[in-house]
Amino acid sequence: MSEQAVLAINQAVQGMYEAFPYPNYSLFIPLRWQEAYSSGSLFAQRLVQQKMGQTAVSPGIRRVLVAGCGDVQAAIIGKWEPRAHRLVGVDLSRPSLRKARLRSWLMLRPVDFRQVNLEKTAVDLGTPFLHIDAYGMLHHLANPSQGLSNLGRALAPGGTMRIMVYNSRARKWLFELSRVFALLGLSAYQRTDLQEAVQLLKLFQKHLPALQERLEGMQAVIREPARLVDAFFHEREARLGLDFWLRAVEDAGLVPLGLMDRYAELDDLANPLLDMPAQDALQARIDDLRFENNLEFYLYKKSGPTGEALISPAPLSLRRSGPPLAWQRYAETKSLGRLQLWNLWQAFLTRNFQGHSSFLDRWARHVEPLALQRLSRLGALFPDQFQSRELQKLLHAPMQKAMEAPAFPEARLLRDIPELQRRLEHILVARKLPMARLPLISERLRRAQCL
């Protein structure tokens, strides 16, 4: 891709996020900081310690980078970083950075915010970073591998990185619907066009059974313009497969530590957070949609001699808050009592911030084995928190023998849905667009349903 093409894409993405800052939360909305328990440097270093038996922190490195920080990510991660860690937040969007600075000021947590294009080969982010969080931004770059390579160079030896990139196979239906909107001439920058898109999504939900469940789960996205644009009108979404991302990680000099399985789709594999799945096993589950989650990797940059991890008391605001809601929303963990979860939360904070905690073998005797496994897959528990070899092995083991591929209703053709066809024809006529686009729209709708 030429430098001119890269510049054009970057300018388009920047313009979109300046018109629609993301996620556009109110400055005064109460944020549940504890839900971000797996985002910071301390959690990633726990994974390194679990895998290698020692910390891999480079001595004296205390900087943490939030890449594509938007208006809220740096503030959320800042809650999980010791005060001795210096936070740097970078983004393309000026409005997002302005709002992020205000949020940082309200938190009384200083953050160094910069407007930076991470794809520039000469980008200088300063001294190396202990940890980099690049959640949901690499796939929006014109040259994702260059961006990841630049981040890899900015990471200190022994440092860690969390990246989230789209699972493009699972987002095929979103891509096809975005092409429908483009064929209809709908623009993210016209309020009436966004309203039209919302009405069409309601019709798709009503008439296309294969998409009903997916669209029902996106109502919060559809109601908020910034999130609607991000999902269906994005200026750049690189549709790249697992093989590309694993190769880009290797080329950047990084090693995968593990994969977060937020939606319990890999229960027939060993704990993916502790034992990175084999590429062919993960690819097979992506191909048949057993795994539809985004790819949320924890990465590590190899180091020489290691130093000591920073030991810091957990903030009282976290100590006093309740445990993450995420720990309680699974079938295996719903029966856990408040005291059980509270004790686990306190042990988690002590272990991550101070590097040690009491063994939890006695606590575990009152918890179902499947609940222990689920909590470990979420990063709430690690094997080294138990003395029992049996419990340590349990946390690594698969939870099920097999997971079945999902089944979906058959696709409906546009010609069989008069209400929807009339609506699409009306939009084309009103916009003076050729009716020859209708067969193309029909084909895109068919593809969207062929999951």
C-alpha positions as CSV (number, residue, x, y, z in Angstrom):
1,M,0.0,0.0,0.0
2,S,1.4,3.4,-1.0
3,E,2.2,6.1,1.5
4,Q,-0.5,8.3,-0.1
5,A,-3.1,5.5,0.4
6,V,-2.1,5.0,4.0
7,L,-2.4,8.8,4.6
8,A,-5.9,8.9,3.1
9,I,-7.1,6.0,5.2
10,N,-5.7,7.6,8.4
11,Q,-7.3,10.9,7.6
12,A,-10.6,9.2,7.0
13,V,-10.4,7.3,10.3
14,Q,-9.4,10.4,12.2
15,G,-12.2,12.4,10.7
16,M,-14.7,9.7,11.7
17,Y,-13.6,9.6,15.3
18,E,-13.5,13.4,15.5
19,A,-17.1,13.5,14.3
20,F,-18.1,10.5,16.5
21,P,-15.8,10.2,19.5
22,Y,-15.8,6.7,20.8
23,P,-17.2,5.3,23.1
24,N,-18.5,8.8,24.0
25,Y,-19.4,8.1,27.7
26,S,-20.4,11.0,29.9
27,L,-17.7,12.4,32.1
28,F,-19.9,11.8,35.1
29,I,-21.1,8.3,34.3
30,P,-20.2,5.9,37.1
31,L,-17.7,3.4,35.7
32,R,-17.2,0.0,37.1
33,W,-13.4,0.0,37.2
34,Q,-13.2,-3.5,38.5
35,E,-14.6,-4.9,35.2
36,A,-11.2,-3.9,33.7
37,Y,-9.3,-6.1,36.0
38,S,-7.5,-7.9,33.1
39,S,-6.4,-4.8,31.3
40,G,-3.2,-3.6,33.1
41,S,0.4,-4.4,33.5
42,L,0.0,-6.3,36.8
43,F,-2.4,-8.8,35.3
44,A,-0.2,-9.4,32.2
45,Q,2.9,-9.9,34.4
46,R,0.9,-12.5,36.5
47,L,0.5,-14.5,33.3
48,V,4.2,-14.2,32.6
49,Q,5.0,-15.3,36.2
50,Q,2.6,-18.2,35.9
51,K,4.2,-19.4,32.7
52,M,7.8,-18.9,33.5
53,G,7.9,-19.1,37.3
54,Q,9.4,-15.6,37.7
55,T,8.6,-12.0,36.9
56,A,9.9,-10.6,33.7
57,V,9.8,-6.9,34.5
58,S,12.8,-5.0,33.2
59,P,14.3,-3.0,36.1
60,G,13.4,0.7,36.2
61,I,10.7,0.4,33.5
62,R,7.5,2.0,34.7
63,R,5.8,3.4,31.7
64,V,2.4,2.1,30.4
65,L,1.1,2.9,26.9
66,V,-2.6,2.9,26.1
67,A,-2.8,2.9,22.2
68,G,-6.0,4.1,20.7
69,C,-7.1,5.3,24.2
70,G,-10.3,7.0,23.1
71,D,-11.9,9.1,25.8
72,V,-12.1,6.5,28.6
73,Q,-9.6,3.6,28.2
74,A,-6.6,5.4,29.8
75,A,-8.8,6.4,32.8
76,I,-10.0,2.8,33.3
77,I,-6.5,1.3,33.0
78,G,-5.1,4.0,35.2
79,K,-7.2,2.7,38.1
80,W,-5.3,-0.6,37.8
81,E,-1.8,0.8,37.6
82,P,0.3,1.6,40.7
83,R,0.9,5.3,41.2
84,A,4.6,4.8,40.4
85,H,3.6,3.9,36.8
86,R,3.5,6.7,34.3
87,L,0.6,6.4,31.8
88,V,0.8,7.6,28.2
89,G,-2.4,7.7,26.1
90,V,-2.3,8.1,22.3
91,D,-5.1,8.5,19.8
92,L,-5.9,10.1,16.4
93,S,-9.0,12.0,17.6
94,R,-8.5,15.4,19.2
95,P,-12.0,15.5,20.7
96,S,-11.4,12.1,22.4
97,L,-8.1,13.3,23.8
98,R,-9.7,16.5,25.1
99,K,-12.3,14.5,26.9
100,A,-9.7,12.0,28.1
101,R,-7.7,14.8,29.7
102,L,-10.7,16.1,31.5
103,R,-11.5,12.6,32.8
104,S,-7.8,12.2,33.9
105,W,-8.0,15.5,35.8
106,L,-11.2,14.4,37.5
107,M,-9.5,11.2,38.6
108,L,-6.5,13.1,39.9
109,R,-4.4,10.6,37.9
110,P,-1.9,12.3,35.5
111,V,-1.7,10.9,32.0
112,D,0.5,12.1,29.2
113,F,-1.8,12.3,26.2
114,R,-0.6,12.6,22.6
115,Q,-2.1,12.7,19.1
116,V,0.0,10.1,17.3
117,N,-0.2,8.0,14.2
118,L,1.2,4.6,15.2
119,E,1.8,3.5,11.7
120,K,4.5,6.0,10.9
121,T,7.8,4.1,10.7
122,A,9.6,7.0,12.5
123,V,7.1,7.3,15.3
124,D,8.9,8.1,18.6
125,L,7.0,7.2,21.7
126,G,9.9,7.8,24.1
127,T,11.6,5.4,26.4
128,P,10.4,1.8,26.4
129,F,7.2,0.6,28.0
130,L,6.5,-1.9,30.6
131,H,3.1,-2.7,29.2
132,I,1.1,-1.7,26.1
133,D,-2.7,-2.0,25.8
134,A,-3.9,-1.9,22.2
135,Y,-7.5,-2.9,22.5
136,G,-9.7,-2.7,19.4
137,M,-7.5,-0.4,17.3
138,L,-5.0,-2.4,15.2
139,H,-7.6,-3.6,12.7
140,H,-8.5,0.1,12.0
141,L,-5.0,0.9,10.8
142,A,-4.1,1.1,7.1
143,N,-1.1,-1.1,7.8
144,P,-1.8,-3.2,10.9
145,S,1.4,-5.2,10.8
146,Q,3.5,-1.9,10.7
147,G,1.5,-0.6,13.7
148,L,2.1,-3.8,15.7
149,S,5.8,-3.8,14.7
150,N,6.1,-0.2,16.0
151,L,4.4,-1.1,19.2
152,G,6.7,-4.2,19.6
153,R,9.8,-1.9,19.2
154,A,8.4,0.4,21.9
155,L,8.0,-2.4,24.4
156,A,10.8,-3.1,26.8
157,P,12.4,-6.5,26.9
158,G,10.3,-8.5,29.4
159,G,7.4,-6.2,28.7
160,T,3.8,-7.3,28.0
161,M,1.1,-6.3,25.6
162,R,-2.7,-6.9,25.4
163,I,-4.2,-6.6,21.9
164,M,-7.8,-7.1,20.8
165,V,-8.4,-7.6,17.1
166,Y,-11.6,-8.5,15.3
167,N,-12.5,-12.1,14.5
168,S,-13.3,-11.2,10.9
169,R,-15.1,-14.5,10.1
170,A,-17.6,-13.9,12.9
171,R,-18.1,-10.3,11.7
172,K,-19.0,-11.3,8.1
173,W,-22.7,-10.4,8.6
174,L,-21.7,-6.9,9.9
175,F,-19.5,-6.3,6.9
176,E,-22.3,-7.4,4.4
177,L,-24.8,-5.1,6.1
178,S,-22.4,-2.2,5.9
179,R,-22.1,-2.9,2.2
180,V,-25.9,-2.7,1.9
181,F,-25.9,0.7,3.6
182,A,-23.1,1.9,1.2
183,L,-25.1,0.7,-1.9
184,L,-28.1,2.6,-0.6
185,G,-25.9,5.8,-0.4
186,L,-26.3,6.1,3.4
187,S,-23.7,8.3,5.1
188,A,-22.5,8.3,8.7
189,Y,-22.3,12.1,8.5
190,Q,-26.0,12.7,7.8
191,R,-28.3,12.3,10.8
192,T,-31.2,11.3,8.7
193,D,-29.1,8.6,7.1
194,L,-28.3,7.2,10.5
195,Q,-32.0,7.2,11.4
196,E,-32.7,5.4,8.1
197,A,-30.0,2.8,9.0
198,V,-31.7,2.2,12.3
199,Q,-35.1,1.6,10.7
200,L,-33.5,-0.8,8.2
201,L,-31.9,-2.7,11.0
202,K,-35.3,-3.1,12.7
203,L,-36.7,-4.5,9.4
204,F,-33.7,-6.9,9.1
205,Q,-34.4,-8.1,12.7
206,K,-38.1,-8.5,11.9
207,H,-37.7,-10.4,8.6
208,L,-34.4,-12.2,8.6
209,P,-34.4,-15.0,11.3
210,A,-30.7,-15.7,10.8
211,L,-29.9,-12.2,12.1
212,Q,-32.5,-11.7,14.7
213,E,-30.5,-12.9,17.7
214,R,-27.4,-10.9,16.6
215,L,-29.4,-7.7,16.1
216,E,-31.2,-8.2,19.4
217,G,-27.9,-8.3,21.2
218,M,-26.8,-5.0,19.5
219,Q,-29.6,-2.8,20.7
220,A,-27.3,-0.7,22.9
221,V,-25.0,-0.2,19.9
222,I,-27.8,0.7,17.6
223,R,-29.2,3.4,20.0
224,E,-25.9,5.3,20.3
225,P,-24.8,7.1,17.1
226,A,-21.0,6.7,17.8
227,R,-21.3,3.0,18.4
228,L,-23.6,2.6,15.4
229,V,-21.1,4.3,13.2
230,D,-18.3,2.3,14.6
231,A,-20.1,-1.0,13.8
232,F,-21.7,-0.3,10.4
233,F,-20.0,2.8,8.9
234,H,-16.4,2.5,9.9
235,E,-14.0,4.1,7.5
236,R,-11.5,1.3,7.9
237,E,-11.8,-2.3,9.1
238,A,-9.1,-4.6,7.9
239,R,-10.6,-8.0,7.4
240,L,-7.7,-10.2,8.4
241,G,-7.5,-13.8,9.6
242,L,-5.9,-15.6,12.5
243,D,-2.9,-16.6,10.4
244,F,-2.2,-12.9,9.6
245,W,-2.3,-11.8,13.3
246,L,-0.1,-14.7,14.6
247,R,2.4,-14.0,11.9
248,A,2.4,-10.2,12.6
249,V,2.9,-11.0,16.3
250,E,5.9,-13.1,15.5
251,D,7.3,-10.5,13.1
252,A,7.0,-7.9,15.9
253,G,9.2,-10.0,18.1
254,L,6.4,-11.0,20.5
255,V,5.3,-14.3,21.9
256,P,1.6,-15.2,22.7
257,L,1.0,-15.9,26.3
258,G,-2.7,-16.7,26.2
259,L,-6.1,-15.9,24.9
260,M,-9.1,-14.6,26.9
261,D,-12.2,-16.6,26.2
262,R,-14.9,-14.2,27.4
263,Y,-17.9,-16.1,26.0
264,A,-17.0,-19.6,27.1
265,E,-16.5,-20.9,23.5
266,L,-13.3,-22.9,24.0
267,D,-14.4,-25.0,26.9
268,D,-13.3,-28.2,25.1
269,L,-9.7,-27.0,25.0
270,A,-7.2,-26.6,27.8
271,N,-7.5,-23.2,29.6
272,P,-6.7,-20.8,26.7
273,L,-5.5,-18.1,29.1
274,L,-2.9,-20.4,30.6
275,D,-2.2,-22.6,27.6
276,M,-2.3,-20.8,24.3
277,P,-4.5,-22.8,21.8
278,A,-2.8,-24.4,18.8
279,Q,-3.4,-22.4,15.6
280,D,-5.2,-25.2,13.8
281,A,-7.5,-25.9,16.7
282,L,-8.4,-22.3,17.1
283,Q,-8.8,-21.8,13.3
284,A,-11.2,-24.8,13.1
285,R,-13.4,-23.3,15.7
286,I,-13.3,-19.9,14.0
287,D,-14.3,-21.5,10.7
288,D,-17.4,-23.2,11.9
289,L,-18.3,-20.4,14.3
290,R,-17.9,-22.3,17.5
291,F,-15.6,-19.3,18.4
292,E,-17.1,-15.9,17.5
293,N,-15.4,-13.8,20.1
294,N,-12.8,-11.2,19.2
295,L,-9.2,-12.3,19.4
296,E,-7.9,-10.9,22.7
297,F,-4.2,-11.9,23.1
298,Y,-1.7,-11.4,25.8
299,L,1.8,-11.0,24.4
300,Y,5.3,-11.0,25.8
301,K,8.6,-9.6,24.6
302,K,11.5,-12.0,25.4
303,S,14.0,-10.7,27.8
304,G,17.4,-11.5,29.3
305,P,17.9,-11.3,33.1
306,T,14.7,-10.3,34.9
307,G,14.2,-7.8,37.6
308,E,11.8,-7.5,40.5
309,A,8.1,-6.6,40.0
310,L,6.9,-3.4,41.6
311,I,5.0,-4.1,44.9
312,S,2.3,-1.6,45.7
313,P,-0.8,-1.8,47.9
314,A,-4.1,-2.2,46.0
315,P,-6.1,1.1,46.1
316,L,-8.7,1.3,48.7
317,S,-11.3,2.2,46.0
318,L,-10.8,-1.2,44.5
319,R,-10.6,-3.0,47.9
320,R,-14.0,-1.5,48.8
321,S,-15.7,-2.1,45.5
322,G,-17.4,-5.4,44.8
323,P,-15.9,-8.1,42.6
324,P,-16.4,-7.9,38.8
325,L,-19.9,-8.7,37.6
326,A,-18.2,-10.8,34.9
327,W,-17.2,-13.4,37.5
328,Q,-20.8,-14.0,38.4
329,R,-22.6,-14.1,35.0
330,Y,-21.7,-17.7,34.0
331,A,-23.8,-20.8,34.8
332,E,-21.0,-22.3,36.8
333,T,-20.4,-19.2,39.0
334,K,-24.0,-18.0,39.6
335,S,-24.3,-20.0,42.8
336,L,-21.2,-18.5,44.4
337,G,-22.0,-16.7,47.6
338,R,-21.1,-13.0,48.2
339,L,-18.6,-13.9,50.9
340,Q,-16.9,-16.4,48.6
341,L,-16.6,-13.8,45.8
342,W,-15.5,-11.1,48.2
343,N,-12.7,-13.3,49.6
344,L,-11.6,-14.2,46.1
345,W,-11.6,-10.5,45.1
346,Q,-9.4,-9.6,48.0
347,A,-7.0,-12.4,47.3
348,F,-6.9,-11.4,43.6
349,L,-6.0,-7.8,44.5
350,T,-3.3,-8.8,47.0
351,R,-1.8,-11.3,44.6
352,N,-1.7,-8.8,41.6
353,F,-0.6,-5.7,43.5
354,Q,1.7,-7.2,46.1
355,G,2.9,-10.4,44.4
356,H,1.7,-12.8,47.0
357,S,-1.4,-14.0,48.9
358,S,-2.4,-16.8,51.1
359,F,-3.1,-20.2,49.4
360,L,-6.8,-20.7,48.5
361,D,-7.0,-24.5,49.0
362,R,-9.4,-24.3,52.0
363,W,-11.5,-21.7,50.2
364,A,-11.7,-23.9,47.1
365,R,-13.1,-26.9,49.0
366,H,-16.4,-25.0,49.2
367,V,-16.5,-24.2,45.4
368,E,-17.6,-26.5,42.6
369,P,-14.8,-27.7,40.3
370,L,-16.4,-26.2,37.2
371,A,-16.7,-22.9,39.0
372,L,-13.0,-23.0,39.8
373,Q,-12.2,-23.7,36.1
374,R,-14.4,-20.9,34.9
375,L,-12.9,-18.4,37.3
376,S,-9.4,-19.5,36.2
377,R,-10.3,-19.0,32.5
378,L,-11.3,-15.5,33.4
379,G,-8.0,-14.8,35.2
380,A,-9.6,-14.6,38.6
381,L,-7.6,-17.6,39.8
382,F,-4.2,-18.9,38.9
383,P,-2.7,-22.3,39.6
384,D,0.1,-21.0,41.8
385,Q,-2.5,-19.8,44.3
386,F,-3.0,-23.5,45.3
387,Q,-0.7,-26.0,47.0
388,S,-2.7,-28.9,45.7
389,R,-1.3,-30.4,42.5
390,E,-4.8,-31.8,41.8
391,L,-6.3,-28.3,41.9
392,Q,-3.5,-26.9,39.8
393,K,-4.1,-29.5,37.1
394,L,-7.8,-28.8,37.2
395,L,-7.4,-25.2,36.3
396,H,-5.5,-26.2,33.1
397,A,-7.9,-28.9,32.1
398,P,-10.7,-28.7,29.5
399,M,-14.2,-28.2,30.9
400,Q,-16.1,-30.2,28.2
401,K,-15.3,-33.1,25.9
402,A,-16.6,-31.3,22.8
403,M,-18.4,-28.1,21.7
404,E,-21.0,-28.3,18.9
405,A,-21.0,-25.8,16.0
406,P,-24.0,-23.5,16.1
407,A,-26.9,-23.9,13.7
408,F,-28.7,-21.0,12.1
409,P,-32.0,-20.5,10.2
410,E,-31.9,-20.6,6.4
411,A,-31.4,-17.3,4.5
412,R,-34.5,-15.5,3.3
413,L,-34.4,-14.0,-0.2
414,L,-35.4,-10.3,-0.7
415,R,-38.0,-11.2,-3.3
416,D,-39.9,-13.1,-0.6
417,I,-40.1,-10.1,1.8
418,P,-42.3,-7.5,0.1
419,E,-42.2,-5.0,3.0
420,L,-38.4,-4.9,3.0
421,Q,-38.1,-4.8,-0.8
422,R,-40.5,-1.9,-1.1
423,R,-38.5,0.0,1.5
424,L,-35.2,-0.5,-0.2
425,E,-36.7,0.4,-3.6
426,H,-38.1,3.6,-2.0
427,I,-34.7,4.6,-0.7
428,L,-33.0,4.1,-4.1
429,V,-35.7,6.1,-5.9
430,A,-35.6,8.9,-3.3
431,R,-31.8,9.2,-3.7
432,K,-31.9,8.9,-7.5
433,L,-29.7,5.8,-7.4
434,P,-30.0,3.2,-10.2
435,M,-32.5,0.4,-9.5
436,A,-29.7,-2.0,-10.9
437,R,-28.3,-1.8,-7.4
438,L,-31.2,-3.8,-5.9
439,P,-29.9,-7.3,-7.0
440,L,-26.5,-6.4,-5.5
441,I,-28.3,-5.4,-2.2
442,S,-30.3,-8.6,-2.3
443,E,-27.1,-10.6,-2.7
444,R,-25.4,-8.8,0.2
445,L,-28.4,-9.5,2.4
446,R,-28.3,-13.2,1.4
447,R,-24.6,-13.4,2.3
448,A,-25.2,-11.7,5.6
449,Q,-27.5,-14.5,6.5
450,C,-25.2,-17.3,5.3
451,L,-23.2,-17.4,8.6
